[in-house]
Amino acid sequence: MSRRAAFEDMLATGRDDALLRFALGQACLEEDDERMAIVHLKAAISHDRQYSAAWKLLGRAQQQAGMAEHAAQTYREGIAIATANGDCQAAREMTVFLRRLDRQAGPG
């Protein structure tokens, strides 16, 4: 059984929390299923808006899905939340990802 299938089974039993949804989002992303990764990562954030890692991975999933504007907004929100929570590493990483997105977009 794949990691994703194991996590989906856990969800089917009624367990639904930020950590499980994050793990499911990560497993979906590893299988190049950005659409479902986004669904699960948004659910993780709805369970816990302070979950910096979920914001970071959601931005990555959106970026990989070709949703650059959504990814940029996700990174901005994630940076603000991570900074407010003292999660400096996550804030720095999302700042780097946002700058890369801005460079790819080119001059405004």
Protein Blocks (a to p, Z undefined) as FASTA:
>chain_A
ZZklmmmmmmmnopacfklmmmmmmmmmmnopaklmmmmmmmmmmmmmmlmklmmmmmmm
mmmnopamlmmmmmmmmmmmmmmnopaklmmmmmmmmmmmmmmnopZZ
